[in-house]
């Protein structure tokens, strides 16, 4: 059961690497990783920053970005300069809008070059610096509700608008122009409607209006299209074959929090990807290389085998990091989570539900007296120490 975030303001105060968020445990920096892509040396920089100025951990988000918490003593310019120096802050003006989700394992359509091209195009367009920090691009099947997305279809690449298929099909070379046209059309329609909308779905008739303008901007036409095949992206774990004959080593990161030892292990990778499930993928390996990586990741406490109790389990920051949270949800999730096959589950400390998945899921919301558990099949409440059984039943219902 998905609940939209509750707005307390029309001001878009999404944190970034230059605009830090004043969390309860200290300033928080969010570092955008378009497509979740980064290199081992970049992981090493994030590790060093977390150890020098933060809480010694790096947090992964549902959009495959990275967060540094408790940056109480961090000089803002030194932090920014370190990120610039390793390529994680290529644009000061556009750093909040480099929001691109992508399939983490290379498929028949390898979206990684497209991610990089789209990122460059976003940063090169002055108008797009005005996008809200919550506006999301997507490439390939991802478990996120994107504003403009491109996925493979039987008749080309389908461009979707707030998950709606309006019949726009493009060749692979036109994907980036189409997505950029969609983002610009969103800004134009938002201005005409005089609304502080953060997401395309918040505009009146947004998908239709933006699709029409985007198609016109690239000289394409909307046409009736067969329904897209239902694709449920699966959380990768373990040894994952790629379509090119290579392999990826995929690991779950319990509650999306990486320790210093785990970061040091990942810093040895040439390239890697953070997943929208808050996991890690090391791609483009031979089978022996992938098996060696799985051993290395498992040795530092990451989950590399199916059947992990952490499969599909995510959580917001909770206490002590968030003043709105009514409980230390991460502690309670750690204490009560058991393996359950079925729906993903997201623990939240308050009604805002930060980080909630865009797909059907079990919501475990702190109430101050325990937790309220809701899913498409189960609704109930339980004290913190007894909620595990109710959550497992809701996932399997």
KERO-616545 format. One record per residue: chain; x, y, z of N, C-alpha, C in turn; residue number from 0. Coordinates in steps of 0.02 Angstrom, whole numbers. Example, Ala and Ser with C-alpha at 12.3 -4.5 7.8 and 13.67 -1.06 7.14 Angstrom:
% KERO-616545
KEVO unit    n_u    n_v    n_w   ca_u   ca_v   ca_w    c_u    c_v    c_w pos
KEVO    A    660   -284    390    615   -225    390    660   -165    390   0
KEVO    A    642   -112    354    684    -53    357    645      2    394   1
***
This chain:
% KERO-616545
KEVO unit    n_u    n_v    n_w   ca_u   ca_v   ca_w    c_u    c_v    c_w pos
KEVO    A     43    -59      0      0      0      0     44     61      0   0
KEVO    A     38    103    -51     82    161    -58     46    224    -37   1
KEVO    A     78    263      7     49    325     29     93    383      7   2
KEVO    A     65    435    -26    106    490    -48    133    528     12   3
KEVO    A    192    558      4    219    599     59    171    655     77   4
KEVO    A    169    672    140    126    726    164    166    791    162   5
KEVO    A    141    840    125    176    903    119    160    949    177   6
KEVO    A    212    978    206    201   1029    256    216   1098    229   7
KEVO    A    241   1101    167    259   1165    137    262   1157     62   8
KEVO    A    254   1212     25    263   1211    -47    335   1226    -66   9
KEVO    A    378   1239    -18    448   1254    -32    486   1189    -41  10
KEVO    A    519   1183    -98    558   1123   -113    627   1130    -80  11
KEVO    A    636   1097    -24    699   1103     14    739   1038     11  12
KEVO    A    736   1003    -47    772    940    -54    846    951    -41  13
KEVO    A    877    910      1    947    921     17    993    900    -41  14
KEVO    A   1053    926    -40   1102    909    -90   1171    909    -60  15
KEVO    A   1221    916   -102   1290    919    -78   1310    991    -60  16
KEVO    A   1274   1040    -88   1287   1110    -72   1235   1138    -24  17
KEVO    A   1174   1112    -27   1121   1134     18   1108   1076     67  18
KEVO    A   1138   1080    125   1133   1026    173   1067   1031    211  19
KEVO    A   1044    973    234    982    969    273    999    967    347  20
KEVO    A    965   1008    386    978   1010    458    939    954    493  21
KEVO    A    967    893    490    936    836    525    951    840    599  22
KEVO    A    915    800    638    924    802    710    993    780    732  23
KEVO    A   1025    736    692   1092    713    710   1147    754    677  24
KEVO    A   1128    810    647   1177    854    616   1164    862    542  25
KEVO    A   1202    906    508   1191    918    437   1197    854    395  26
KEVO    A   1152    848    346   1150    790    301   1163    814    230  27
KEVO    A   1209    781    195   1223    795    125   1198    737     82  28
KEVO    A   1162    753     30   1140    702    -18   1179    711    -82  29
KEVO    A   1213    659   -103   1255    661   -162   1220    623   -218  30
KEVO    A   1202    660   -271   1167    627   -327   1214    581   -365  31
KEVO    A   1190    521   -379   1226    471   -419   1181    451   -477  32
KEVO    A   1181    488   -532   1136    471   -587   1144    398   -608  33
KEVO    A   1087    363   -610   1089    293   -626   1120    250   -573  34
KEVO    A   1136    280   -515   1171    244   -462   1244    230   -477  35
KEVO    A   1270    258   -532   1337    240   -556   1392    278   -519  36
KEVO    A   1443    243   -501   1503    274   -472   1561    226   -477  37
KEVO    A   1620    250   -462   1680    210   -466   1705    192   -396  38
KEVO    A   1750    144   -393   1779    126   -330   1815    184   -296  39
KEVO    A   1857    222   -333   1888    280   -302   1838    331   -274  40
KEVO    A   1781    339   -307   1730    385   -281   1700    358   -216  41
KEVO    A   1691    292   -212   1670    262   -148   1720    278    -94  42
KEVO    A   1784    274   -111   1836    289    -62   1832    360    -37  43
KEVO    A   1816    407    -81   1808    477    -59   1749    484    -12  44
KEVO    A   1692    454    -28   1634    456     16   1651    426     84  45
KEVO    A   1686    370     84   1707    339    147   1750    387    188  46
KEVO    A   1798    419    156   1844    463    192   1806    524    220  47
KEVO    A   1758    551    182   1719    607    207   1677    587    267  48
KEVO    A   1646    527    262   1605    504    318   1647    493    380  49
KEVO    A   1707    467    372   1750    454    429   1779    518    458  50
KEVO    A   1793    566    415   1825    627    439   1775    674    473  51
KEVO    A   1715    680    443   1668    731    467   1599    705    487  52
KEVO    A   1583    644    468   1515    619    479   1511    564    531  53
KEVO    A   1462    519    521   1450    466    570   1485    401    550  54
KEVO    A   1532    405    502   1574    351    480   1537    300    436  55
KEVO    A   1477    317    414   1439    273    370   1414    312    310  56
KEVO    A   1398    276    256   1366    306    198   1298    273    189  57
KEVO    A   1247    314    183   1178    291    178   1156    291    105  58
KEVO    A   1122    239     83   1095    235     16   1021    251     16  59
KEVO    A    997    283    -37    927    304    -40    889    264    -92  60
KEVO    A    823    272    -92    780    235   -139    788    260   -210  61
KEVO    A    822    315   -220    837    339   -288    910    323   -306  62
KEVO    A    941    279   -268   1010    257   -281   1059    314   -275  63
KEVO    A   1046    360   -229   1094    413   -212   1129    394   -147  64
KEVO    A   1177    436   -127   1215    424    -66   1205    483    -18  65
KEVO    A   1203    469     46   1196    521     97   1251    515    149  66
KEVO    A   1276    573    170   1324    578    225   1288    613    282  67
KEVO    A   1288    582    341   1250    608    398   1297    635    451  68
KEVO    A   1267    676    495   1301    701    555   1365    739    537  69
KEVO    A   1360    781    485   1418    820    463   1427    883    505  70
KEVO    A   1429    875    570   1428    932    616   1488    977    607  71
KEVO    A   1546    948    594   1607    989    591   1632    998    520  72
KEVO    A   1592    981    470   1616    983    401   1617   1054    374  73
KEVO    A   1674   1080    351   1674   1144    315   1639   1136    248  74
KEVO    A   1589   1176    234   1548   1166    175   1589   1167    111  75
KEVO    A   1635   1214    105   1673   1220     43   1722   1162     35  76
KEVO    A   1751   1139     90   1797   1082     86   1759   1018     66  77
KEVO    A   1699   1010     91   1657    953     73   1642    955     -2  78
KEVO    A   1620   1014    -26   1603   1021    -97   1665   1011   -141  79
KEVO    A   1722   1036   -120   1782   1030   -160   1804    957   -167  80
KEVO    A   1797    919   -112   1815    848   -116   1769    811   -164  81
KEVO    A   1704    828   -165   1658    796   -211   1671    818   -283  82
KEVO    A   1687    881   -292   1705    904   -360   1767    868   -385  83
KEVO    A   1815    861   -342   1879    833   -362   1875    762   -386  84
KEVO    A   1825    724   -362   1819    654   -384   1763    645   -435  85
KEVO    A   1734    700   -459   1683    695   -511   1612    685   -488  86
KEVO    A   1600    690   -422   1533    679   -396   1492    744   -392  87
KEVO    A   1522    800   -411   1486    863   -411   1506    901   -474  88
KEVO    A   1481    879   -533   1502    910   -596   1468    977   -610  89
KEVO    A   1415    993   -574   1379   1056   -586   1351   1083   -521  90
KEVO    A   1373   1143   -502   1345   1174   -443   1273   1196   -454  91
KEVO    A   1257   1219   -514   1190   1246   -528   1137   1191   -534  92
KEVO    A   1157   1131   -556   1109   1078   -570   1115   1019   -522  93
KEVO    A   1152   1026   -468   1166    967   -427   1104    937   -395  94
KEVO    A   1052    978   -383    991    952   -352    945    916   -401  95
KEVO    A    957    925   -466    909    900   -516    937    842   -556  96
KEVO    A    995    816   -537   1026    759   -572    996    694   -546  97
KEVO    A    930    689   -550    894    632   -522    875    583   -577  98
KEVO    A    915    531   -585    904    482   -638    907    413   -608  99
KEVO    A    852    376   -609    851    307   -588    861    262   -649 100
KEVO    A    895    206   -639    908    163   -696    914     90   -674 101
KEVO    A    902     45   -721    910    -26   -707    984    -38   -690 102
KEVO    A    999    -72   -633   1068    -76   -611   1110   -130   -645 103
KEVO    A   1078   -179   -676   1114   -233   -711   1106   -224   -786 104
KEVO    A   1160   -221   -824   1154   -212   -897   1109   -264   -929 105
KEVO    A   1062   -241   -969   1016   -285  -1004   1027   -281  -1079 106
KEVO    A    976   -304  -1117    981   -300  -1190    991   -228  -1212 107
KEVO    A    959   -182  -1177    971   -110  -1187   1014    -87  -1128 108
KEVO    A   1079    -77  -1141   1124    -55  -1088   1114     20  -1079 109
KEVO    A   1081     39  -1024   1062    109  -1015   1118    151   -986 110
KEVO    A   1174    122   -968   1226    161   -936   1252    218   -979 111
KEVO    A   1267    207  -1044   1287    264  -1085   1233    317  -1091 112
KEVO    A   1170    295  -1090   1114    342  -1095   1108    384  -1031 113
KEVO    A   1121    352   -973   1121    388   -910   1171    445   -913 114
KEVO    A   1231    430   -936   1284    481   -938   1266    536   -987 115
KEVO    A   1238    517  -1045   1218    568  -1094   1162    612  -1067 116
KEVO    A   1114    581  -1033   1058    620  -1004   1084    667   -950 117
KEVO    A   1129    643   -908   1157    685   -855   1191    746   -885 118
KEVO    A   1231    735   -937   1264    792   -970   1213    841   -999 119
KEVO    A   1161    814  -1030   1110    857  -1061   1072    898  -1009 120
KEVO    A   1056    867   -952   1022    904   -899   1065    960   -874 121
KEVO    A   1129    946   -861   1174    997   -834   1188   1053   -884 122
KEVO    A   1182   1038   -949   1197   1088  -1000   1137   1133  -1015 123
KEVO    A   1079   1119   -988   1019   1157  -1004   1003   1204   -945 124
KEVO    A   1015   1270   -953   1004   1316   -896    933   1313   -869 125
KEVO    A    884   1303   -912    814   1304   -889    801   1247   -840 126
KEVO    A    836   1191   -849    821   1132   -807    849   1139   -736 127
KEVO    A    889   1190   -723    909   1203   -654    849   1221   -612 128
KEVO    A    793   1240   -644    732   1257   -608    688   1198   -592 129
KEVO    A    708   1137   -611    667   1078   -593    665   1070   -518 130
KEVO    A    609   1046   -491    608   1028   -420    657    972   -405 131
KEVO    A    683    970   -345    730    918   -325    699    849   -323 132
KEVO    A    633    844   -326    599    780   -325    581    754   -394 133
KEVO    A    591    794   -446    577    772   -515    625    716   -533 134
KEVO    A    597    661   -561    638    602   -573    634    578   -645 135
KEVO    A    693    567   -675    699    533   -739    712    459   -725 136
KEVO    A    693    415   -772    707    344   -764    723    314   -832 137
KEVO    A    769    265   -830    789    227   -890    786    153   -873 138
KEVO    A    743    117   -910    735     47   -896    687     35   -838 139
KEVO    A    668    -27   -825    621    -42   -771    652    -31   -702 140
KEVO    A    622     12   -663    645     26   -595    585     29   -549 141
KEVO    A    595     15   -484    539     17   -437    528     88   -410 142
KEVO    A    519    135   -455    510    205   -435    460    238   -482 143
KEVO    A    422    285   -455    373    321   -496    408    381   -527 144
KEVO    A    429    374   -589    466    428   -623    418    478   -655 145
KEVO    A    443    539   -663    404    590   -699    408    580   -774 146
KEVO    A    467    568   -800    476    550   -870    523    490   -872 147
KEVO    A    505    439   -911    543    377   -911    546    349   -981 148
KEVO    A    596    307   -993    603    272  -1057    615    199  -1042 149
KEVO    A    573    156  -1073    581     84  -1064    574     50  -1132 150
KEVO    A    602     -9  -1138    597    -47  -1200    525    -69  -1211 151
KEVO    A    503    -66  -1274    437    -88  -1294    443   -127  -1359 152
KEVO    A    394   -168  -1377    399   -206  -1439    406   -162  -1501 153
KEVO    A    382   -100  -1498    383    -56  -1556    431      3  -1547 154
KEVO    A    483     -5  -1508    532     48  -1499    544     61  -1425 155
KEVO    A    569    120  -1410    576    141  -1341    516    183  -1323 156
KEVO    A    479    162  -1272    420    198  -1249    441    252  -1200 157
KEVO    A    416    312  -1210    427    367  -1164    363    376  -1123 158
KEVO    A    370    370  -1058    312    373  -1014    312    439   -975 159
KEVO    A    252    461   -957    243    524   -922    203    509   -859 160
KEVO    A    236    516   -801    206    498   -737    176    428   -741 161
KEVO    A    214    382   -771    197    311   -780    141    300   -830 162
KEVO    A    117    351   -865     65    344   -915     96    337   -984 163
KEVO    A     72    289  -1022     94    279  -1091     47    316  -1137 164
KEVO    A     70    371  -1166     30    411  -1212     46    396  -1285 165
KEVO    A     85    343  -1297     98    323  -1366    158    355  -1398 166
KEVO    A    203    384  -1359    264    413  -1387    317    358  -1391 167
KEVO    A    340    344  -1452    392    295  -1464    449    329  -1500 168
KEVO    A    510    314  -1479    569    345  -1510    622    292  -1522 169
KEVO    A    669    308  -1567    728    266  -1576    776    278  -1517 170
KEVO    A    821    231  -1504    867    241  -1448    906    306  -1450 171
KEVO    A    923    330  -1509    962    392  -1514    921    454  -1494 172
KEVO    A    855    447  -1493    812    504  -1477    787    502  -1405 173
KEVO    A    810    454  -1365    785    448  -1297    801    510  -1256 174
KEVO    A    864    532  -1257    883    589  -1216    847    653  -1238 175
KEVO    A    844    669  -1303    805    729  -1323    732    725  -1301 176
KEVO    A    702    664  -1303    632    658  -1282    624    671  -1208 177
KEVO    A    669    645  -1167    664    655  -1094    677    728  -1076 178
KEVO    A    725    758  -1109    738    830  -1096    677    871  -1117 179
KEVO    A    647    854  -1173    587    890  -1196    530    881  -1145 180
KEVO    A    524    822  -1115    473    811  -1064    485    854  -1003 181
KEVO    A    548    859   -981    563    900   -923    549    974   -936 182
KEVO    A    568    997   -995    554   1068  -1012    479   1080  -1016 183
KEVO    A    442   1032  -1045    370   1040  -1050    338   1042   -981 184
KEVO    A    364   1002   -934    339   1004   -865    346   1074   -837 185
KEVO    A    404   1105   -846    415   1172   -819    368   1223   -852 186
KEVO    A    357   1216   -917    312   1263   -952    240   1256   -927 187
KEVO    A    216   1194   -921    147   1184   -899    140   1206   -826 188
KEVO    A    189   1192   -786    186   1213   -716    181   1289   -710 189
KEVO    A    219   1325   -752    216   1398   -751    147   1423   -774 190
KEVO    A    120   1391   -825     54   1412   -850     -1   1399   -800 191
KEVO    A      5   1346   -761    -46   1330   -711    -33   1364   -644 192
KEVO    A     22   1401   -640     39   1439   -579     35   1394   -517 193
KEVO    A     68   1337   -521     66   1289   -466    137   1275   -443 194
KEVO    A    147   1261   -379    213   1241   -354    226   1166   -361 195
KEVO    A    196   1134   -411    200   1061   -418    273   1039   -418 196
KEVO    A    286    986   -380    352    954   -379    356    896   -428 197
KEVO    A    299    864   -442    298    805   -484    248    815   -540 198
KEVO    A    259    781   -596    216    788   -654    144    769   -638 199
KEVO    A    135    718   -596     67    695   -580     27    747   -542 200
KEVO    A     60    799   -515     24    851   -478     -5    904   -524 201
KEVO    A     13    905   -588    -15    952   -636    -84    930   -658 202
KEVO    A   -127    977   -672   -192    960   -701   -183    931   -771 203
KEVO    A   -205    870   -781   -198    835   -845   -124    833   -866 204
KEVO    A    -80    827   -817     -8    831   -830     18    782   -882 205
KEVO    A      5    717   -876     34    670   -925     15    686   -997 206
KEVO    A    -48    705  -1009    -69    720  -1078    -37    784  -1104 207
KEVO    A    -39    836  -1063    -12    900  -1085     63    897  -1098 208
KEVO    A     99    865  -1053    171    861  -1060    190    815  -1117 209
KEVO    A    154    759  -1126    168    714  -1181    159    749  -1248 210
KEVO    A    104    787  -1256     91    823  -1318    148    871  -1334 211
KEVO    A    170    908  -1284    222    958  -1296    290    926  -1309 212
KEVO    A    305    873  -1273    369    839  -1283    372    810  -1353 213
KEVO    A    318    778  -1375    317    749  -1442    326    803  -1495 214
KEVO    A    292    859  -1487    298    913  -1536    369    941  -1537 215
KEVO    A    400    945  -1479    467    974  -1474    520    933  -1512 216
KEVO    A    510    867  -1515    559    824  -1550    534    803  -1619 217
KEVO    A    477    831  -1641    451    816  -1708    422    746  -1714 218
KEVO    A    395    721  -1659    366    654  -1659    290    660  -1651 219
KEVO    A    256    605  -1660    184    604  -1651    165    550  -1602 220
KEVO    A    110    562  -1567     83    512  -1522     37    467  -1562 221
KEVO    A     43    403  -1551      1    356  -1589    -23    301  -1544 222
KEVO    A    -80    270  -1561   -103    214  -1520    -51    160  -1515 223
KEVO    A    -41    134  -1456     10     84  -1446    -19     25  -1408 224
KEVO    A      8    -34  -1422    -13    -93  -1385      7    -85  -1312 225
KEVO    A    -31   -114  -1267    -12   -109  -1196     58   -135  -1184 226
KEVO    A     95   -100  -1143    163   -122  -1127    161   -186  -1085 227
KEVO    A    207   -231  -1098    208   -292  -1056    224   -273   -984 228
KEVO    A    192   -307   -938    204   -293   -867    273   -319   -848 229
KEVO    A    315   -274   -823    382   -293   -801    389   -273   -729 230
KEVO    A    400   -323   -686    410   -310   -615    485   -317   -601 231
KEVO    A    520   -261   -596    592   -265   -584    607   -300   -518 232
KEVO    A    653   -346   -520    670   -385   -461    735   -360   -430 233
KEVO    A    737   -362   -364    796   -342   -327    852   -392   -341 234
KEVO    A    908   -370   -370    961   -419   -386   1000   -439   -323 235
KEVO    A   1018   -503   -320   1059   -527   -265   1098   -588   -289 236
KEVO    A   1161   -592   -268   1202   -649   -286   1233   -642   -355 237
KEVO    A   1242   -700   -388   1273   -703   -454   1219   -689   -506 238
KEVO    A   1226   -634   -543   1174   -614   -591   1203   -616   -662 239
KEVO    A   1178   -660   -706   1203   -661   -775   1182   -597   -812 240
KEVO    A   1227   -571   -852   1212   -516   -897   1199   -544   -967 241
KEVO    A   1164   -506  -1009   1147   -532  -1076   1208   -536  -1121 242
KEVO    A   1263   -503  -1103   1324   -505  -1144   1371   -562  -1126 243
KEVO    A   1349   -607  -1082   1391   -663  -1063   1432   -650  -1001 244
KEVO    A   1436   -588   -978   1471   -573   -916   1423   -580   -857 245
KEVO    A   1448   -566   -797   1409   -574   -736   1414   -512   -692 246
KEVO    A   1365   -504   -650   1367   -452   -598   1364   -486   -530 247
KEVO    A   1398   -456   -482   1394   -477   -413   1350   -427   -376 248
KEVO    A   1293   -451   -350   1244   -406   -320   1236   -422   -246 249
KEVO    A   1234   -370   -205   1228   -379   -133   1174   -333   -105 250
KEVO    A   1137   -359    -56   1092   -317    -18   1131   -281     37 251
KEVO    A   1112   -219     50   1143   -180    104   1090   -173    158 252
KEVO    A   1096   -208    214   1043   -204    265   1027   -132    283 253
KEVO    A    962   -114    272    936    -47    286    976      8    250 254
KEVO    A   1012    -10    197   1045     40    155   1101     78    189 255
KEVO    A   1133     49    240   1185     84    277   1251     47    271 256
KEVO    A   1302     79    242   1366     48    229   1417     70    282 257
KEVO    A   1450     21    312   1501     35    362   1568     51    328 258
KEVO    A   1616     71    369   1682     86    342   1715     26    309 259
KEVO    A   1709    -33    340   1738    -94    311   1705   -112    245 260
KEVO    A   1639   -104    241   1604   -119    179   1623    -69    124 261
KEVO    A   1630     -6    142   1651     44     94   1722     31     69 262
KEVO    A   1765      9    113   1834     -7     93   1834    -64     43 263
KEVO    A   1793   -114     55   1789   -170      7   1764   -146    -61 264
KEVO    A   1712   -104    -61   1684    -79   -124   1731    -32   -160 265
KEVO    A   1774      1   -123   1821     48   -155   1870     11   -200 266
KEVO    A   1874    -55   -194   1918    -94   -238   1887   -110   -305 267
KEVO    A   1824    -92   -316   1791   -106   -381   1810    -53   -432 268
KEVO    A   1812    -73   -495   1823    -25   -548   1762     20   -556 269
KEVO    A   1705    -11   -567   1641     25   -571   1589    -15   -531 270
KEVO    A   1539     19   -509   1484    -14   -474   1422     30   -479 271
KEVO    A   1367      2   -456   1303     39   -459   1266     28   -394 272
KEVO    A   1240     83   -367   1192     79   -313   1124     63   -345 273
KEVO    A   1085     20   -314   1021      1   -342    964     40   -309 274
KEVO    A    906     46   -343    849     79   -311    820     41   -252 275
KEVO    A    846    -19   -238    827    -57   -178    877    -44   -121 276
KEVO    A    921      4   -131    974     20    -83   1024    -37    -76 277
KEVO    A   1039    -68   -132   1090   -120   -134   1149    -98   -177 278
KEVO    A   1193   -146   -191   1255   -133   -229   1263   -186   -282 279
KEVO    A   1283   -165   -343   1299   -212   -397   1369   -195   -423 280
KEVO    A   1410   -247   -429   1475   -240   -463   1468   -277   -530 281
KEVO    A   1465   -241   -587   1448   -272   -651   1510   -290   -693 282
KEVO    A   1495   -321   -751   1544   -332   -804   1603   -375   -782 283
KEVO    A   1588   -431   -749   1639   -475   -722   1635   -544   -756 284
KEVO    A   1692   -578   -759   1689   -649   -776   1657   -687   -718 285
KEVO    A   1637   -748   -729   1606   -785   -675   1653   -794   -615 286
KEVO    A   1716   -813   -626   1761   -818   -567   1769   -751   -531 287
KEVO    A   1773   -696   -569   1780   -631   -537   1717   -614   -496 288
KEVO    A   1659   -630   -524   1597   -615   -488   1592   -657   -424 289
KEVO    A   1612   -721   -428   1610   -763   -369   1659   -738   -316 290
KEVO    A   1716   -714   -337   1764   -686   -289   1737   -623   -256 291
KEVO    A   1702   -583   -295   1672   -522   -267   1617   -540   -217 292
KEVO    A   1578   -590   -233   1525   -609   -186   1555   -633   -119 293
KEVO    A   1610   -670   -123   1644   -691    -62   1669   -630    -23 294
KEVO    A   1698   -583    -59   1725   -523    -26   1669   -482      7 295
KEVO    A   1613   -474    -28   1558   -434      0   1524   -469     58 296
KEVO    A   1517   -535     53   1488   -572    108   1531   -569    170 297
KEVO    A   1597   -567    160   1643   -567    217   1639   -503    258 298
KEVO    A   1613   -449    227   1607   -386    265   1535   -373    286 299
KEVO    A   1493   -424    283   1426   -418    311   1371   -399    264 300
KEVO    A   1385   -396    199   1332   -384    151   1298   -450    133 301
KEVO    A   1235   -446    113   1194   -505     99   1201   -524     26 302
KEVO    A   1226   -584     13   1240   -604    -56   1205   -668    -77 303
KEVO    A   1159   -693    -37   1124   -755    -54   1049   -745    -48 304
KEVO    A   1010   -774    -94    937   -771    -87    914   -799    -20 305
KEVO    A    857   -774      4    832   -797     68    853   -754    126 306
KEVO    A    886   -698    112    906   -653    165    844   -622    198 307
KEVO    A    847   -613    263    790   -581    298    784   -508    278 308
KEVO    A    837   -480    247    836   -409    228    809   -398    158 309
KEVO    A    792   -452    123    767   -444     55    702   -404     55 310
KEVO    A    701   -348     20    641   -308     15    626   -264     75 311
KEVO    A    672   -259    123    660   -220    184    697   -154    181 312
KEVO    A    660    -99    189    690    -32    190    660      7    248 313
KEVO    A    691     64    262    667    105    318    687    178    307 314
KEVO    A    650    223    337    669    293    338    723    302    390 315
KEVO    A    744    363    403    798    376    451    776    361    522 316
KEVO    A    714    380    540    690    370    608    731    409    659 317
KEVO    A    719    394    722    759    424    775    829    392    775 318
KEVO    A    881    428    794    882    497    818    892    548    762 319
KEVO    A    895    525    699    911    571    645    856    618    625 320
KEVO    A    792    599    637    736    640    615    694    661    674 321
KEVO    A    682    727    679    643    753    736    570    732    733 322
KEVO    A    544    717    673    474    699    666    461    626    685 323
KEVO    A    513    585    685    504    513    697    481    500    768 324
KEVO    A    436    451    774    409    431    839    444    370    868 325
KEVO    A    493    343    831    529    283    854    594    276    817 326
KEVO    A    638    236    846    700    217    813    683    157    768 327
KEVO    A    658    172    708    631    119    666    686     70    643 328
KEVO    A    746     94    634    800     50    612    817     -1    666 329
KEVO    A    819     22    727    832    -25    782    776    -77    786 330
KEVO    A    714    -55    781    658   -101    786    655   -149    727 331
KEVO    A    673   -124    667    675   -169    609    730   -221    617 332
KEVO    A    787   -200    642    843   -247    655    823   -301    704 333
KEVO    A    786   -280    756    768   -327    809    713   -376    790 334
KEVO    A    670   -358    742    611   -399    730    605   -428    659 335
KEVO    A    646   -404    612    639   -428    543    657   -501    537 336
KEVO    A    614   -538    503    627   -608    488    615   -619    413 337
KEVO    A    640   -673    386    629   -685    315    555   -696    301 338
KEVO    A    531   -663    249    462   -675    226    462   -664    150 339
KEVO    A    432   -709    115    428   -704     42    364   -669     23 340
KEVO    A    370   -616    -15    309   -580    -35    323   -506    -46 341
KEVO    A    278   -465    -22    283   -393    -33    344   -363      1 342
KEVO    A    373   -310    -29    424   -273      8    393   -238     68 343
KEVO    A    434   -218    116    410   -185    176    451   -123    188 344
KEVO    A    418    -69    209    453     -6    223    432     18    292 345
KEVO    A    481     29    336    470     54    403    476    130    403 346
KEVO    A    427    164    433    428    237    435    414    261    506 347
KEVO    A    445    318    523    439    344    590    381    392    600 348
KEVO    A    347    411    546    291    457    552    247    451    490 349
KEVO    A    193    490    487    145    484    433    172    508    366 350
KEVO    A    227    546    366    254    570    302    278    513    258 351
KEVO    A    304    461    288    324    402    249    381    413    202 352
KEVO    A    432    449    222    489    464    177    520    400    151 353
KEVO    A    536    401     86    570    344     54    524    286     37 354
KEVO    A    458    295     43    413    239     29    418    216    -43 355
KEVO    A    417    151    -55    419    125   -124    358    147   -164 356
KEVO    A    367    150   -230    311    168   -274    269    107   -292 357
KEVO    A    289     48   -270    253    -13   -286    213    -35   -224 358
KEVO    A    164    -80   -233    128   -105   -174    176   -134   -123 359
KEVO    A    166   -117    -59    212   -139     -8    177   -139     60 360
KEVO    A    211   -167    109    187   -165    178    217   -103    210 361
KEVO    A    173    -63    240    195     -2    275    193    -15    350 362
KEVO    A    249     -4    383    254    -13    456    268     56    485 363
KEVO    A    215     87    513    220    157    534    220    164    610 364
KEVO    A    270    198    637    273    209    709    215    253    731 365
KEVO    A    185    234    788    128    272    814    144    306    881 366
KEVO    A    200    291    910    216    315    977    203    263   1029 367
KEVO    A    154    218   1015    139    164   1061    159     96   1032 368
KEVO    A    184     96    971    202     35    936    203     50    861 369
KEVO    A    175      3    822    174     12    749    107     -7    720 370
KEVO    A     85     32    670     27     15    630     53    -18    566 371
KEVO    A     28    -77    550     50   -115    492     -7   -117    442 372
KEVO    A      7    -98    380    -45    -99    329    -16   -123    263 373
KEVO    A    -57   -161    226    -39   -186    160   -104   -197    123 374
KEVO    A   -101   -217     59   -164   -231     24   -206   -286     57 375
KEVO    A   -176   -328    100   -214   -383    129   -220   -384    204 376
KEVO    A   -182   -342    239   -179   -345    312   -177   -275    341 377
KEVO    A   -213   -264    394   -209   -202    433   -208   -222    507 378
KEVO    A   -162   -194    545   -159   -212    615   -110   -168    653 379
KEVO    A   -106   -177    718    -59   -140    760    -27   -188    809 380
KEVO    A     35   -171    829     70   -213    878    123   -172    912 381
KEVO    A    142   -190    973    199   -157   1006    263   -171    967 382
KEVO    A    312   -128    979    375   -133    941    406   -202    945 383
KEVO    A    406   -232   1004    440   -296   1012    402   -355    984 384
KEVO    A    339   -345    964    298   -400    940    275   -391    868 385
KEVO    A    301   -340    835    274   -323    769    300   -369    714 386
KEVO    A    355   -406    726    385   -447    674    338   -497    643 387
KEVO    A    299   -532    685    253   -583    658    199   -551    615 388
KEVO    A    174   -493    635    122   -459    597    150   -436    530 389
KEVO    A    211   -410    530    242   -388    467    252   -446    420 390
KEVO    A    277   -503    446    287   -562    404    222   -586    374 391
KEVO    A    168   -586    414    103   -608    388     77   -561    334 392
KEVO    A     88   -495    343     65   -446    294    103   -455    229 393
KEVO    A    168   -470    233    208   -479    172    184   -539    132 394
KEVO    A    162   -591    168    144   -654    135     71   -658    116 395
KEVO    A     31   -610    139    -42   -612    126    -58   -604     52 396
***
